[in-house]
Structure formats: structure tokens, C-alpha cells
Amino acid sequence: MFTPPPPNAAHAISPFRSLWLVVALSMGAAISLGITRFAYALLLPPMREDLGWSYTLAGAMNTVNAMGYLLGALVTPWLLRRMAPGVVLMAGAVMATVFMGLSGFFTQAQALLAQRLLAGGASALVFIAGGLLAARLGAHVPGHSGLLLGLYYGGTGWGICLSALLVPAVLAAAPAPHAWTWAWWALALACAAATAVLWRPACVLQGVAPPPASPTAFNVTPPPARVRWRALGPALMGYGLFGVGYIGYMTFVVALLREQGASAEAVTWFYALLGLAVVLSSRIWAGLLDRSRGGQALALLNGLLGVATVLPALTSAWPVMLASGLLFGGVFLSVVASTTALVRHNLPQALWASGISAFTIVFALGQIVGPTVVGFIADGPGGLPRGLVFSACALWVGALVAWRQRPL
């Protein structure tokens, strides 16, 4: 149970302490995206081989995960008006841990689809509540808000790195049949450990920057005005296309590496370095996120992601594949951070929760489309490389649309 912080808790957080808090808070991003969503890319090849799945069905696993994420994003603002963000954060983390563990008990596609749906819903609660707390913390550390947001979202990279090291090792050691079930249980234990780390920042950040007119630090009051969604249209559309494009890469790039003959060690290095690049990206793009008040950051990052995504479709040369992973990892979570920064720059604080949720919803809609479409394309002529070309084109169109976004 959370205890109320002292009235001056927000002012007691120094820049140095804020860094430690946001690093611990970033375990929420590690759970919600790094493990709950992206670890599946490492499990897709053995599950597909063991269970006889098509690429369409394999992609549908991440499609229903995104559908659950969308449902979670829709309900999160309602929850945040009735509960403290820290409570929502911890509840989502616990549920995500449970659903990840349950995935190891089923081999039927329908049951696994249901687990992916439920895990997606829980991860949305974690991601939105954690992003809101990171944004509030950044508002009290002038000049470092972009870095703090980047560090929070960069926590996804720690989840990816951990998955890259954990899943292949478990697959190699686990008994047959269905060795992949043990990997799900190992990932659930990783989520449980990250949830324990989240407890401290969730408690401390309860007192940071409650919206004006909020009677206590535990409530998010209904906003006094509505968000001008039409004015944010280009950024929302560009972000939705980002969801379509990036998820195809993150779902199928490991499968493509295995098709090209990459060893288990090579896959581990590739995915771990991609995750490390995600962590480092928080510093690389912090200045851009602080300066950009329109859609320029979103456009630039979408364009770079398109380049990273198309490279594996053009060549199987290992140095190029590695460069693709490093570029992708160094950019894609900063796209997410750019939308939170845009919300913080252009909306009053009382509307931050609604703004972050809106971007999360269009993000989820894009992710619903991406995996199944890329899987369907991959089942046809041209295979996975052609599916990644589709993903790259979606990212480039998203860049062009986002460029039209102007500050409000």
C-alpha cells in the first residue's frame, strides 16, 4: 500500500536523485515493451517450428498483443482519474508478470493468443502510467526533461538485452518437447524482478507535480479543457504509421536472421546490441527532444528507422545486418519519447495523461495492422524481405506526414 508523500516531496528531488529514480522507473518500460512484447521475436522461430505455424499466425500473436495494448490504453485514463499513477503502474506490472508465466502452460494457438492479448493490456497500464510519472519528474528538472524521458523509454533496451541473453540460454538448456515453454517462465521471473525494482520509484513519485486543482497527490482530475486532436493530427498519424512499420521489424527480424543461417550466438549478439543501442539512445536524442516542439523529431526518427528496416531486405551481409540493428535500436524508442515530449511541450499539465494515452492508442492501432500484414506478405512470394520493405515504406510515409506537425 502506498503512503502519502510529504507536501514538499516534488521539490526534494534533486537532478542527481531524479536520474536514479527514472532509471529504476525505466524497469516499467523494460517489462511493458522490452520483455512482454519484444522477447517474443526470440521465441517466434522455435514456436513456429514446433507448432507448425504460418508466418501469418506467428504475426497474429503480436497483433493480438497490440489489440490488448489498445484496450489497456483506452481504460488507463479512466483508471488514472480514480487511482494514483503508481498504483496503476504496479498493478499492470504484476498482471504482465502473471500473464507471461501463463504463456508457458499452453500449446494451443487460441490459448496463446488469449495470453498475448491479456499481457498487452497489462503492458499498456505500465507504459502509460510510467510515462506520466517520468513526464512529471522531468517538469521539475529544467534542462534535463528530454534526458529523463529518454532514460525511461530506454529501459526497453534493458528488457531487450536481458531477453537476448536469457531466451537462447534457456532454449539450449531446457528439455524437449516444447523447450520454449521454459523461456516463458524465465521471462516471467525477469518481470517479477523488475516489478520489485519499480516499487521504490512508484512510491516516491506519487508526490511529484500533481495537476493543478488536484485535491490530493492520489488523483488525476478531469481536464478543464479538451485536447485539440485535429491540431495534433499529423503527429498522431505519423505515430500510427510508426506503429505499423517498426513492429514488423521487431517481430520478424530474428526469424529472418535464422532463415539466413545465423547461429544462436549471432542472434544473441544482434539482439543484445540492439537493446544496448536503445539504452544509449536516451542520451543521443535528448537535445532534439528538448528543442523540437513540433513534428520534426518524429519525422527525422521515422525516416532513419525506415533506412534501418529496409537494409535486411536488401542484403544478408552480416556487417549490414548488425548496422541495421544498431541503427534501429538507437532510434525506435526515441520515437516514443518524442511524442511524450511533444505532449509536454504543447499541452497543459492537466491534459498530459489524455495526450499520452491518445498517442498510445494510435500506436496500438498501427501495431495491430503491422505484424499480421507483414506475416501475410512473408507467406507469399518474396518472403520476409518483402514484408520488411512494406514496413520501411510505412515508416517513410509516417515521416512525411509528421513533418507537417506544427507547435500548438
C-alpha positions as CSV (number, residue, x, y, z in Angstrom):
1,M,0.0,0.0,0.0
2,F,1.3,3.5,-0.9
3,T,1.8,6.1,1.8
4,P,1.2,9.8,1.1
5,P,4.5,11.7,0.4
6,P,5.3,14.9,2.3
7,P,3.9,18.1,0.8
8,N,7.3,19.2,-0.5
9,A,8.3,15.8,-2.0
10,A,8.4,17.3,-5.5
11,H,10.9,20.0,-4.5
12,A,13.1,17.5,-2.6
13,I,14.1,15.6,-5.8
14,S,17.5,16.9,-6.9
15,P,18.7,16.4,-10.5
16,F,21.1,13.6,-9.4
17,R,18.3,11.8,-7.5
18,S,16.0,12.2,-10.4
19,L,18.4,10.2,-12.6
20,W,18.4,7.3,-10.2
21,L,14.6,7.4,-9.8
22,V,14.0,7.4,-13.6
23,V,16.5,4.6,-14.1
24,A,14.5,2.5,-11.6
25,L,11.2,3.7,-13.2
26,S,12.5,2.5,-16.5
27,M,12.0,-1.1,-15.4
28,G,8.4,-0.4,-16.3
29,A,9.4,0.1,-19.9
30,A,11.6,-3.0,-19.7
31,I,8.5,-5.0,-18.6
32,S,5.9,-3.5,-20.9
33,L,7.9,-3.5,-24.1
34,G,11.3,-5.0,-23.7
35,I,10.1,-8.3,-22.3
36,T,6.3,-8.6,-22.6
37,R,6.4,-7.6,-26.3
38,F,9.8,-7.8,-27.9
39,A,11.1,-11.1,-26.3
40,Y,8.5,-12.8,-28.5
41,A,10.7,-12.3,-31.5
42,L,13.3,-14.7,-30.0
43,L,10.6,-17.2,-29.3
44,L,8.8,-17.0,-32.7
45,P,11.2,-19.2,-34.6
46,P,11.2,-22.2,-32.2
47,M,7.5,-21.9,-31.5
48,R,6.7,-21.7,-35.3
49,E,8.8,-24.8,-36.0
50,D,7.5,-26.7,-33.0
51,L,3.8,-25.9,-33.5
52,G,3.7,-25.7,-37.3
53,W,2.6,-22.1,-37.6
54,S,2.4,-20.0,-40.7
55,Y,4.0,-16.5,-40.6
56,T,0.5,-15.0,-40.6
57,L,-0.4,-16.9,-37.4
58,A,3.0,-16.1,-35.9
59,G,2.4,-12.4,-36.7
60,A,-1.1,-12.6,-35.3
61,M,0.4,-13.3,-31.8
62,N,1.8,-9.8,-31.8
63,T,-1.3,-8.4,-33.4
64,V,-3.5,-9.5,-30.5
65,N,-0.8,-8.3,-28.1
66,A,-1.3,-4.9,-29.7
67,M,-5.1,-5.2,-29.5
68,G,-4.7,-5.8,-25.8
69,Y,-2.4,-2.8,-25.6
70,L,-5.1,-0.7,-27.3
71,L,-7.8,-1.9,-24.8
72,G,-5.4,-1.1,-22.0
73,A,-4.7,2.3,-23.4
74,L,-8.4,3.1,-23.6
75,V,-9.1,2.2,-20.0
76,T,-5.9,3.8,-18.5
77,P,-7.2,7.4,-18.5
78,W,-10.3,6.2,-16.6
79,L,-8.1,4.4,-14.1
80,L,-5.8,7.4,-13.7
81,R,-8.8,9.6,-12.7
82,R,-9.5,7.2,-9.9
83,M,-6.1,5.8,-8.8
84,A,-2.6,7.1,-8.3
85,P,-0.3,6.5,-11.3
86,G,2.0,4.4,-9.1
87,V,-0.9,2.1,-8.2
88,V,-1.8,1.7,-11.9
89,L,1.9,1.1,-12.7
90,M,2.4,-1.6,-10.1
91,A,-0.9,-3.4,-10.8
92,G,-0.1,-3.5,-14.5
93,A,3.4,-4.9,-13.8
94,V,2.1,-7.7,-11.6
95,M,-0.5,-8.7,-14.2
96,A,2.0,-8.6,-17.0
97,T,4.2,-10.9,-14.9
98,V,1.4,-13.4,-14.4
99,F,0.3,-13.5,-18.0
100,M,3.9,-14.0,-19.2
101,G,4.2,-17.0,-16.9
102,L,0.8,-18.5,-18.0
103,S,2.0,-18.5,-21.7
104,G,4.3,-21.4,-20.8
105,F,1.4,-23.7,-19.9
106,F,-0.3,-23.8,-23.3
107,T,0.5,-25.1,-26.8
108,Q,-2.9,-24.4,-28.4
109,A,-2.9,-21.3,-30.6
110,Q,-6.2,-20.0,-29.1
111,A,-4.9,-20.0,-25.6
112,L,-1.6,-18.4,-26.5
113,L,-3.5,-15.7,-28.4
114,A,-5.6,-15.0,-25.3
115,Q,-2.4,-14.7,-23.1
116,R,-0.8,-12.3,-25.6
117,L,-4.0,-10.2,-25.5
118,L,-4.1,-10.0,-21.7
119,A,-0.3,-9.3,-21.5
120,G,-0.8,-6.5,-24.0
121,G,-3.5,-4.9,-21.9
122,A,-1.4,-5.1,-18.7
123,S,1.7,-3.6,-20.5
124,A,-0.3,-0.5,-21.6
125,L,-1.1,0.3,-18.0
126,V,2.6,0.1,-17.1
127,F,3.8,2.1,-20.1
128,I,1.3,5.0,-19.8
129,A,1.5,5.3,-16.0
130,G,5.3,5.1,-16.1
131,G,5.5,7.7,-18.9
132,L,3.2,10.1,-17.0
133,L,5.4,9.8,-13.9
134,A,8.5,10.4,-16.0
135,A,7.0,13.4,-17.6
136,R,6.0,14.9,-14.2
137,L,9.5,14.3,-12.9
138,G,11.0,16.0,-15.9
139,A,8.9,19.1,-15.3
140,H,10.8,19.6,-12.1
141,V,14.3,19.2,-13.5
142,P,14.7,22.0,-16.1
143,G,17.0,21.3,-19.0
144,H,17.0,17.6,-18.3
145,S,13.5,16.6,-19.1
146,G,14.4,15.1,-22.5
147,L,17.2,13.0,-20.9
148,L,14.8,11.7,-18.2
149,L,12.1,10.8,-20.8
150,G,14.8,9.1,-22.9
151,L,16.1,7.1,-19.9
152,Y,12.6,6.0,-19.0
153,Y,11.8,4.7,-22.5
154,G,15.4,3.4,-22.9
155,G,14.5,0.9,-20.2
156,T,13.0,-1.1,-23.0
157,G,16.6,-1.7,-24.1
158,W,17.4,-3.3,-20.8
159,G,14.5,-5.7,-21.3
160,I,15.6,-6.5,-24.8
161,C,19.2,-7.2,-23.6
162,L,18.0,-9.4,-20.8
163,S,15.7,-11.3,-23.2
164,A,18.6,-11.7,-25.7
165,L,20.8,-13.3,-23.0
166,L,18.1,-15.3,-21.3
167,V,16.0,-16.8,-24.0
168,P,18.7,-18.6,-26.1
169,A,20.3,-19.9,-22.9
170,V,17.1,-21.3,-21.6
171,L,16.2,-22.8,-25.1
172,A,19.6,-24.5,-25.2
173,A,19.2,-26.0,-21.7
174,A,15.5,-26.8,-21.4
175,P,14.3,-30.3,-22.0
176,A,12.2,-31.3,-25.1
177,P,9.5,-31.3,-26.1
178,H,8.4,-27.6,-26.1
179,A,11.6,-26.2,-24.8
180,W,10.2,-22.7,-25.5
181,T,7.7,-23.0,-22.6
182,W,10.6,-22.8,-20.1
183,A,11.7,-19.5,-21.8
184,W,8.2,-18.0,-21.0
185,W,8.6,-18.9,-17.3
186,A,12.1,-17.5,-17.2
187,L,10.8,-14.2,-18.7
188,A,8.1,-14.1,-16.1
189,L,10.7,-14.4,-13.4
190,A,12.6,-11.5,-15.0
191,C,9.3,-9.4,-15.0
192,A,8.9,-10.2,-11.3
193,A,12.4,-8.9,-10.5
194,A,11.8,-5.7,-12.5
195,T,8.4,-5.2,-10.7
196,A,10.2,-5.4,-7.4
197,V,12.6,-2.6,-8.5
198,L,9.6,-0.5,-9.6
199,W,8.2,-0.3,-6.1
200,R,10.5,2.4,-4.7
201,P,10.1,5.0,-7.6
202,A,6.3,4.3,-7.7
203,C,6.1,5.3,-4.0
204,V,8.4,8.3,-4.2
205,L,6.9,9.8,-7.4
206,Q,3.4,9.9,-6.0
207,G,4.1,13.4,-4.8
208,V,5.7,14.8,-7.9
209,A,3.8,17.5,-9.7
210,P,0.1,16.6,-9.3
211,P,-2.0,18.5,-11.7
212,P,-3.3,21.9,-10.6
213,A,-6.6,21.8,-8.7
214,S,-6.0,18.1,-7.8
215,P,-7.2,17.7,-4.2
216,T,-4.5,15.1,-3.4
217,A,-1.5,13.5,-4.9
218,F,-3.5,10.4,-5.5
219,N,-5.9,11.7,-8.1
220,V,-5.8,12.8,-11.7
221,T,-8.7,15.2,-12.1
222,P,-10.7,15.5,-15.2
223,P,-9.1,18.0,-17.6
224,P,-10.5,21.6,-17.6
225,A,-10.4,21.6,-21.4
226,R,-10.3,19.2,-24.3
227,V,-7.2,18.3,-26.3
228,R,-7.3,19.8,-29.8
229,W,-6.9,16.4,-31.6
230,R,-7.3,17.9,-35.0
231,A,-4.4,20.2,-34.5
232,L,-2.3,17.2,-33.4
233,G,-3.5,15.1,-36.5
234,P,-0.2,15.0,-38.4
235,A,1.8,13.8,-35.3
236,L,-0.9,11.2,-34.4
237,M,-1.0,9.9,-38.0
238,G,2.8,9.8,-38.3
239,Y,3.0,7.9,-35.0
240,G,0.3,5.4,-36.1
241,L,2.4,4.7,-39.2
242,F,5.4,4.3,-37.0
243,G,3.5,1.6,-35.1
244,V,2.7,-0.2,-38.4
245,G,6.3,-0.1,-39.6
246,Y,8.5,-0.7,-36.6
247,I,6.6,-3.7,-35.2
248,G,7.2,-5.7,-38.4
249,Y,10.9,-5.4,-37.9
250,M,10.8,-6.2,-34.2
251,T,8.5,-9.2,-34.8
252,F,10.3,-10.9,-37.7
253,V,14.0,-9.7,-37.9
254,V,15.2,-12.6,-35.7
255,A,13.3,-15.1,-37.9
256,L,14.9,-13.5,-40.9
257,L,18.3,-13.9,-39.3
258,R,17.6,-17.6,-38.7
259,E,16.4,-18.1,-42.3
260,Q,19.7,-16.6,-43.4
261,G,21.6,-19.1,-41.4
262,A,22.7,-17.0,-38.4
263,S,23.8,-19.0,-35.4
264,A,22.2,-18.8,-32.0
265,E,25.3,-16.8,-30.8
266,A,25.0,-14.4,-33.6
267,V,21.3,-13.8,-32.9
268,T,22.1,-13.2,-29.2
269,W,24.8,-10.6,-30.1
270,F,22.5,-8.9,-32.7
271,Y,19.5,-8.6,-30.3
272,A,21.6,-7.7,-27.2
273,L,23.4,-4.9,-29.2
274,L,20.1,-3.7,-30.5
275,G,18.9,-3.4,-26.9
276,L,22.1,-1.7,-25.8
277,A,21.6,0.9,-28.5
278,V,18.1,1.5,-27.2
279,V,19.6,2.4,-23.8
280,L,22.2,4.7,-25.2
281,S,19.7,6.4,-27.5
282,S,18.3,8.3,-24.5
283,R,21.5,10.5,-24.5
284,I,21.8,10.7,-28.3
285,W,18.4,12.3,-28.9
286,A,17.8,14.1,-25.6
287,G,18.7,17.5,-27.0
288,L,16.5,17.0,-30.0
289,L,13.5,16.1,-27.8
290,D,14.1,19.2,-25.7
291,R,14.2,21.5,-28.7
292,S,11.6,20.1,-31.0
293,R,8.1,21.4,-30.3
294,G,6.5,20.2,-33.5
295,G,6.8,17.0,-35.5
296,Q,10.4,17.4,-36.7
297,A,11.8,14.9,-34.2
298,L,9.1,12.4,-35.1
299,A,9.7,12.8,-38.8
300,L,13.5,12.5,-38.6
301,L,13.4,9.4,-36.4
302,N,10.8,7.7,-38.6
303,G,12.9,8.3,-41.7
304,L,16.0,6.8,-40.0
305,L,14.0,3.8,-38.9
306,G,12.9,3.2,-42.5
307,V,16.5,3.0,-43.5
308,A,17.3,0.5,-40.8
309,T,14.3,-1.6,-41.6
310,V,14.9,-1.9,-45.4
311,L,18.6,-2.9,-45.0
312,P,17.9,-6.6,-44.2
313,A,15.6,-6.8,-47.2
314,L,18.5,-5.7,-49.5
315,T,21.4,-7.9,-48.2
316,S,22.2,-10.7,-45.8
317,A,25.8,-9.4,-45.2
318,W,26.4,-9.6,-41.5
319,P,28.1,-6.2,-41.1
320,V,25.0,-4.6,-42.8
321,M,22.6,-6.6,-40.6
322,L,24.5,-5.5,-37.5
323,A,24.4,-1.9,-38.6
324,S,20.7,-2.2,-39.2
325,G,20.1,-3.5,-35.6
326,L,22.3,-0.8,-34.1
327,L,20.6,2.0,-36.0
328,F,17.1,0.6,-35.3
329,G,17.9,0.2,-31.6
330,G,19.4,3.7,-31.4
331,V,16.3,5.3,-32.8
332,F,13.0,3.5,-32.3
333,L,12.3,4.1,-28.6
334,S,13.2,7.8,-29.1
335,V,10.2,8.0,-31.4
336,V,8.0,7.0,-28.5
337,A,9.8,9.6,-26.3
338,S,9.4,12.3,-28.9
339,T,5.6,12.0,-28.6
340,T,5.7,12.4,-24.8
341,A,7.9,15.4,-25.3
342,L,5.5,16.8,-27.8
343,V,2.6,16.4,-25.4
344,R,4.6,18.0,-22.6
345,H,5.6,21.0,-24.8
346,N,2.2,21.7,-26.3
347,L,-0.5,20.7,-23.7
348,P,-1.2,21.9,-20.1
349,Q,-0.2,19.5,-17.4
350,A,-3.7,18.5,-16.6
351,L,-4.0,17.1,-20.2
352,W,-0.8,15.2,-20.2
353,A,-2.4,11.8,-19.3
354,S,-5.0,12.2,-22.0
355,G,-2.4,13.3,-24.6
356,I,0.0,10.4,-23.8
357,S,-2.9,8.0,-23.9
358,A,-4.1,9.3,-27.3
359,F,-0.6,8.7,-28.8
360,T,-0.6,5.3,-27.2
361,I,-3.9,4.4,-28.8
362,V,-2.8,5.3,-32.4
363,F,0.5,3.5,-31.7
364,A,-1.5,0.4,-30.7
365,L,-3.7,0.7,-33.8
366,G,-0.6,0.7,-36.0
367,Q,0.8,-2.3,-34.2
368,I,-2.4,-4.2,-34.8
369,V,-2.0,-3.9,-38.5
370,G,1.7,-4.3,-38.8
371,P,2.5,-7.9,-37.7
372,T,-0.3,-9.7,-39.5
373,V,0.2,-7.8,-42.7
374,V,4.0,-8.4,-42.7
375,G,3.3,-12.1,-41.9
376,F,0.8,-12.4,-44.7
377,I,3.3,-10.8,-47.1
378,A,6.0,-13.1,-45.8
379,D,3.9,-16.2,-46.5
380,G,3.8,-15.2,-50.2
381,P,6.4,-14.7,-52.9
382,G,9.4,-12.7,-51.7
383,G,9.1,-13.9,-48.1
384,L,10.2,-11.9,-45.1
385,P,12.4,-9.4,-47.1
386,R,9.3,-8.2,-48.9
387,G,7.5,-7.8,-45.7
388,L,10.2,-5.6,-44.3
389,V,10.0,-3.4,-47.5
390,F,6.4,-2.8,-46.6
391,S,7.4,-1.8,-43.1
392,A,10.0,0.6,-44.3
393,C,7.6,2.3,-46.7
394,A,5.1,2.8,-43.8
395,L,7.8,4.5,-41.7
396,W,8.8,6.8,-44.6
397,V,5.2,7.8,-45.2
398,G,4.9,8.4,-41.5
399,A,7.9,10.7,-41.6
400,L,6.4,12.8,-44.4
401,V,3.1,13.2,-42.5
402,A,4.8,14.0,-39.2
403,W,6.9,16.7,-40.8
404,R,3.7,18.8,-41.2
405,Q,3.0,18.9,-37.5
406,R,3.5,22.5,-36.1
407,P,3.7,23.6,-32.5
408,L,0.3,24.3,-31.0
